[in-house]
Amino acid sequence: MAQVFLLATLVYYTAPALLFKKRYMYFVVVSVLVIILAAFVSSLDYMAPDMHRDPPMRFRKPPQGRIPSRLFIHFLILALSYILATFLETFVFAQKKEEETIKNKNEKLQTELKFLKSQINPHFLFNSLNNIYALSVIDSGKTQESIAYLSDMLRYVLYECERPLVPLEKELAYIENYLKLFSLKSSDPYPITVALEIVSKTVLVAPMLFIPFIENALKHSNIEKRGHSYIAVKIKSDETKIHFEIENSLPKTAYVKDAVGGIGIENVERRLLIQYPGRHKLVINQTAKSYKVNLNIDLHE
């Protein structure tokens, strides 16, 4: 009975109210007092006479030699039980705390990830509408075709990109539509090459990871002036990994294409850290004439 009282006190009061709130001195003092009280009550129960014994315990001849008092023995037993129960309760509390920390961290990362993706979508829409506007001035007959591309792209952004992972096939279709929409601005083809080596298009990848690099290349390569400008995109993939590479020329004189800046590579880097921690390698090399990005992603967790 004393042990039940002692453990109940630990579980429902001393541990949650004192120990787990780091009030260690109060915990020790209260615990010692509770153990002494429980030991005293337990020793009284043990010393109570048993009517079925002959003779009663209080009339028995005390044993020879000096032995510890019953109160001390009960105190040691209950103290040991209390200490073991405290270790067990602390372990359980630590496990719950760790699970709660991991859960909160995951929720925070998911919130941050949604925020990063929400930054990409309006930027994509702004660029696409700019392209359609420019196209309507050059050739109004192609405007309808560009709106069809934009419709497919919006459908992908609104309905597919909310998922954490999408089939690579849909991501490639989005990139293809984006480049087609851009290319409609001119009757002459732009010096843009796309090389694909895809073993399986059904592998899953985080959406909208590659398009910021393509937007960046279109913006800073001065591709519309042609000349020595170029953009080369390579994407290789199998069941276990994806390799993305893009290289673009840089003009001799840096310029800003529009007043609205891009999302930036920092956004992509942060998303990679969240979605592929320890499973990606991003290398960016810039020279006076070119800008090259190599991204390798390990698809297996």
N, C-alpha and C positions, 0 to 999 in steps of 0.2 A: 504493500500500500504506500509506504514511504517513497519507494522508487518511482511509482506512478506519479505521485505528487511532485517529486523532484523534477522528473523529465517534463511533465506538463508545464511547470514553472519555467524551465529552460526554453521550451518550444514556443510558448505563448507570451512570455514576458521578457526574461532577462536577455535572450538572444536578439529578438527583433528590436526591443526598446533600448538596449544598452550596448551589447556587443557589436551588432551590425551598424550602429550609429557612432561607433568609435568612442564610446564612453567607457573606456576600459577600466578605470579605477572604480567606478560605480558598479560595473559588472562583477569585478572581483569581490568587492565588499558584500554586495547583495548575495552573490553565489555562496560565499562562505557562511553567511548567516542562514541561508535557506538549507544548506547541507547540515549545519549544526542542528537546526530545528528538526529536520527530517530524521537525523541520527538519534536525537533524543526521543522522539515519538516512537521510532522503531525499537529502541532499546527498552522503552516502557512496555510495548506490546510483547516483547520477548520475555520480559521479567514477570509478566502477569501470571498468576497461579493457574495451573491446569487441574481442574477437579478430577480428571480421570487418572492423574498420576498419583503414585503412592511411593513415598510421601510427596507432598507438594514441594515445588522447587525451593520455596523460601525456607523450608525446614531441612533442606539437604546440607550436608557438611561441606563447607567450601573446600575446593581442592588445595593440595599443598603447593607451595611455591607462589611466586609472584607472576601473575598474568595480566595482560592489558584489560582495561575495563571494557564492558560490553559497549558503552557509549563510544569509546575510541575505535573499537573494531567496526562498529556500524558506520562511524564517520569515515573511516578509510574505504570501506566497501562502497558507500554512497558517493564519496568523492571520486573514486576511480570510475564509477558508472557515469557520473556527471561530466568528468573530463572527456571520456570516450564519446559520450553523446554530444558534447560541445564540438569536438573535432568533426563528427559526422554532420552535425547541423551546419557547421561552417563550410564544409565541402559542398553540401547541397546548395547552400546560399551562393557560393562562388560559381557553381555550375549554372544556376538560374541567372546570375548577374552576367555571366559571359554570354549566355544565349540571348539575353535582353540587349546586351551591347552589340552583338552581331546583327540582331534584327534591326535595331535602330540605325546601325551603320548601313545596312542594305537599303533601308527605306530612304536614308539620306542620299545614297548614291543613285537610287532610282529617281528621286526628285531632281537631283542635279542633272542626270542623264536626260530627263524629259525637258528640262530647261535648255540644255545644249541643243537638243533636236528642234525645239521650238524656235531657236535662233536661226537655224538653217532654213526652215520652211519659208518664212517671210522673205528672206534674202533670195531664195530660189524664185519665188513668185515675182519679186521686183525685177530681177534680171530677165526673166522670161517675158514679162510684159514690155520691158524696154526693147527686147529683140523683136517682138511682134509690132510694136510701134514703128521701129526703124524699117521693118519689112513692109508695112503698109504704105510708107512713103516711097519706097523703092519700087515695089511691085505689089499692087493691091490684089492681084490674082492669086498670089501665094499666101495671102492672109488666112484664108479658110484652111489651107493645109497646115499652117503653123498652129492654128487654134486646135486642130485635131491632135497634133503632137502635145500641145499644152494640156489638153483634156486628159490624155493618157497619163501624163506626168502628174497631174493633180490627183488623179484617181489613186496612183501609187503612193503619193505623199500622204493623202488623207486616210486611206484604208489599210495600207500595208506597213507604213513606217511607224505606226503606233506599236507594232510588235517588236520585241527585242531582237529577233532574228528574222530574216526573210530569205527566200531562195535566191541564189546567185543569179539565176536566169532573169528574175525580175529587176534586180539591181543593174544588170547589163542592159536590159531593155530601156530602163530609165536613162542610162548614160547615152545610149544610142539615140533616143528621142531628143535628148538635150542637145547633142551635137548636130542632129538634123535640123532642129529649130534654129540653132545658131547659123548653120550653113545656108539656110534659106535666104539670108540677108544679101547674098550675092549670087549672080548667075554663074560665076566662075568658082570652081571648087577651091576651098582653102587647103593649104598644105598641112592637113591633119591626117595622121595615119593611126589606125587602131588594129592591133594584132592580138588575137585571142587564141589561147591554147587551153581549152576547158575540157577536162575529162568528164566531169559531171556537173551539170548546171543546177542540180537539186541540192547541192551543199548549202548550208545556211551561213549567212554572214550578217553582221550588224548593218542596218540600212544607212544610206547616205554617208558612208565613210570616204568614198573615192571622189565624189562630185566636188567637194571643196578644192581639191587639188586641180581638177579640170577647170573649174571656174577661175582659179588663180592663174593657170596657164593661159587661158583665153584672154584674161585681163592684162597680163604683163608681157605677153610675147609679142604684142603689136602685130598679131596675125592678120589683121585686116589690111595692113599695109603691104603684106606679102613680101616681096624682095627675098631676103635671106631668112625670113621668119619660118618657123616650123613648130609643130607639136606632134610628139610621138607617144602613143599610149600602148602599153603592153600589159596584158592580164593573163596570168597562168594560174591554173587551179587543178587540184585533184581532190581526193576524199579527205586529205589530212591538212592541206595548207593552201594558202592563196598568196600569190606574188603579184603586187601591183607596182607598175613603173610608169612614170610619166616624165618626159623631158621636153622643155620648150626653150626656144631662143630668147635672148634678151636684147632689147634695142641698145644702141650705143648711148642714147640719152634716156634716162629714166623719165617716165611720165605717169600721170594719174588719169586713168580713163574716165572716171566719173567721180562726183563728189561723195558718193556713198561708198564707204569702205567695205571690204569683204568680211566674212566671219573670222577668217584668220586660221592659221595652222594650229594655234593654241587650242582651239575648240576641238579639232580632230585628235590632237595629242591627249587631251583630257578624256575624251570618249574612249580612246584606245586603252588608257590606263584603267578605266572603269570596266570595260567590257572584255578586254583581253589582257588582264594583268599577268605579266611574266610570259606572255605568249605572243608577243609581237616585237618587231624591230623596225623602227622608222629611221631612215638615213636620208638626209637632205644635203646635196652638194650644189654649191653655187659658184660659178666663175663669172668672169666679165662678159661671157658670151652666152651662157646657158644656165638653166636651173633644172636640177634633176632630183626626183623623189623616188626612193625605193622603200616599199612597205611589204614586209613579210608577216603573215598572220598564221599562227598555228591553230587549227580548228578544233583540236582535241584538248579537252580540259584535263 
